[in-house]
Amino acid sequence: MSIALAPATPSTLLDLLDRSRVRDAVAIVGFALLTALAAQISIPLGFTPVPLTGQTFAVLLAGGVLGSRRGGLSMLLYVALGATGLPFYAEGTGGWTAATGATAGYLVGFIVAAIVVGLMAEHGQDRKLSTSIPAFLAGTMIIYTVGAGWLAYDLGLPLTAAAGESSAVSLGVAPFLVGDVFKALLAGAMLPAAWRFLDDAR
């Protein structure tokens, strides 16, 4: 595949490549596999069923690079493949039980976040540092919101609680804030840099 001028005004980085169904299929499958690979970068924390992984970085990139429809499809494919039993989830897990367990909300959040980040990218928010970082932080917050909401329901926990008491936020959000903000900042810096590089190459 080569860098092309079609469409004349590309809405995402993927649109800089010649348009074809093969291109879209390869990109969707590729980002699903990238997310599965990132899930294996996993650090169990012991006190929470939610491990520290590299998945959110891949999710944000999927939305930013592919756009809303293709980004959402890539994450839907990732979740579906893991649900069939492939070891695509964190720590090499997979299957229906893993797909519907305590961390199921994060999996659904991946799909929603990729769609929302993709919509922002289609409106040019991935092209400047000042707009790309807020877009990726918004995607991260979507993952947290859906993930912690389901975690609270599945474990019978309050969403929030006093300091020192267990809650969905203390188990499923607080331990990951620093790492996920860093991943959002990294993705937010990478995409504007990629646009500048590819625009110069056209």
C-alpha positions in Angstrom: 0.0 0.0 0.0 1.2 3.5 -0.7 0.5 7.0 0.5 -2.1 8.5 -1.8 -4.1 11.7 -2.2 -7.5 9.9 -2.1 -9.6 11.1 -0.4 -8.4 14.6 -1.0 -9.1 15.6 2.6 -8.2 12.5 4.7 -10.1 12.3 8.0 -7.8 9.8 9.7 -4.3 8.6 9.3 -5.6 5.4 7.7 -7.2 7.5 5.0 -3.8 8.5 3.8 -3.5 5.0 2.3 -5.2 3.9 -0.9 -8.9 3.2 0.0 -9.9 -0.5 -0.3 -11.8 -3.1 1.6 -8.6 -5.0 2.0 -7.0 -2.0 3.7 -9.8 -1.6 6.1 -9.9 -5.4 6.9 -6.2 -5.5 7.5 -6.3 -2.4 9.7 -9.3 -3.7 11.8 -7.7 -7.1 12.3 -4.3 -5.6 12.9 -5.5 -3.4 15.7 -7.5 -6.2 17.3 -4.3 -8.3 17.4 -2.3 -5.3 18.7 -4.7 -5.0 21.5 -4.5 -8.7 22.3 -0.7 -8.3 22.3 -0.8 -5.3 24.6 -3.1 -7.2 27.0 -0.2 -9.6 27.6 1.8 -6.7 29.1 0.0 -7.4 32.3 0.9 -6.8 36.0 -1.5 -8.4 38.5 -2.0 -6.1 41.5 -3.4 -8.6 43.9 -5.9 -6.4 45.7 -8.0 -5.9 42.6 -9.3 -8.2 39.8 -8.2 -5.5 37.3 -4.6 -5.9 36.2 -2.3 -3.2 34.9 -2.0 -3.7 31.1 -1.1 -2.0 27.9 -4.5 -2.4 26.4 -5.8 1.2 26.8 -2.9 2.5 24.7 -3.8 0.2 21.8 -7.5 1.2 22.2 -6.7 4.9 22.0 -4.5 4.3 18.9 -7.2 2.2 17.2 -9.7 5.1 17.5 -7.2 7.8 16.5 -5.7 6.0 13.5 -8.8 4.1 12.2 -11.6 6.5 13.0 -14.9 5.7 14.7 -16.4 2.9 12.6 -13.2 1.0 11.9 -11.8 1.6 15.4 -15.0 0.4 17.0 -15.1 -2.7 14.8 -11.5 -3.5 15.7 -12.3 -3.4 19.4 -15.5 -5.4 18.9 -13.5 -8.0 17.0 -10.9 -8.1 19.8 -13.6 -8.6 22.5 -15.4 -11.2 20.3 -12.3 -13.2 19.6 -11.4 -13.3 23.3 -14.9 -14.4 24.2 -14.6 -17.4 21.9 -11.8 -18.7 24.0 -8.7 -17.3 22.3 -6.2 -16.1 25.0 -6.5 -12.5 24.0 -7.4 -10.9 27.3 -5.1 -9.9 30.1 -2.8 -12.7 31.5 -3.7 -14.9 28.5 -7.3 -15.4 29.5 -10.2 -15.8 27.2 -13.7 -17.4 27.0 -17.2 -16.3 27.9 -16.6 -16.3 31.6 -13.7 -13.9 31.2 -15.7 -11.8 28.8 -18.6 -11.4 31.2 -16.7 -11.3 34.5 -15.6 -8.4 36.7 -13.6 -6.7 34.0 -16.3 -7.0 31.3 -17.1 -3.3 31.6 -13.6 -2.4 30.5 -14.0 -4.5 27.4 -17.2 -2.7 26.5 -15.5 0.6 27.4 -12.8 -0.2 24.8 -15.4 -0.3 22.1 -17.1 2.9 23.2 -13.8 4.7 23.7 -12.5 3.7 20.2 -15.7 5.0 18.6 -15.6 8.3 20.5 -11.9 8.9 20.0 -12.4 8.0 16.4 -15.1 10.6 16.0 -12.8 13.2 17.5 -10.0 12.2 15.1 -12.4 12.5 12.2 -12.9 16.1 13.2 -9.2 16.7 13.2 -8.6 16.6 17.0 -5.7 14.2 16.6 -3.6 16.6 14.5 -2.5 19.1 17.2 -1.1 18.4 20.6 -3.5 20.8 22.2 -6.6 18.8 21.0 -5.2 15.3 20.7 -4.3 14.9 24.4 -7.8 16.0 25.6 -9.3 13.5 23.1 -7.3 10.6 24.4 -7.9 11.6 28.0 -11.6 11.6 27.2 -11.3 8.1 25.8 -9.5 6.9 29.0 -12.3 8.4 31.1 -14.9 6.5 29.1 -13.1 3.2 29.7 -13.0 4.0 33.4 -16.6 5.0 33.6 -18.0 1.9 31.9 -15.4 -0.4 33.6 -15.9 0.9 37.1 -19.7 0.9 36.7 -19.7 -2.8 35.8 -17.1 -3.6 38.5 -19.4 -2.0 41.1 -22.3 -4.1 39.9 -20.4 -7.4 39.5 -18.7 -7.2 42.9 -21.5 -5.6 44.8 -19.4 -2.6 45.7 -20.2 1.1 46.0 -18.9 3.2 43.1 -17.1 5.4 45.6 -16.4 5.2 49.3 -14.4 6.9 52.1 -10.7 6.7 52.1 -9.5 3.2 53.1 -12.7 1.5 52.1 -13.2 -0.7 49.0 -15.1 0.8 46.1 -15.2 0.4 42.3 -13.1 3.5 42.0 -10.5 2.5 44.5 -10.1 -1.0 42.8 -10.7 -0.1 39.2 -9.6 3.5 38.6 -7.2 4.9 41.2 -4.4 2.3 40.9 -4.2 2.9 37.1 -4.5 6.7 36.8 -0.8 7.6 36.5 -0.1 4.8 34.0 -3.2 5.6 31.9 -2.6 9.3 31.9 0.9 8.6 30.6 -0.4 6.3 27.9 -2.9 9.0 26.8 -0.2 11.6 26.7 2.0 9.3 24.7 -0.7 8.6 22.2 -1.7 12.3 22.1 1.9 13.2 21.2 2.4 10.4 18.6 -0.5 11.1 16.3 0.2 14.8 15.7 3.8 13.8 15.0 2.6 11.1 12.6 0.4 13.6 10.8 3.3 16.0 10.4 5.6 13.3 9.1 3.2 11.9 6.6 2.0 15.3 5.4 5.6 16.1 4.6 6.0 12.8 2.8 3.0 13.4 0.5 
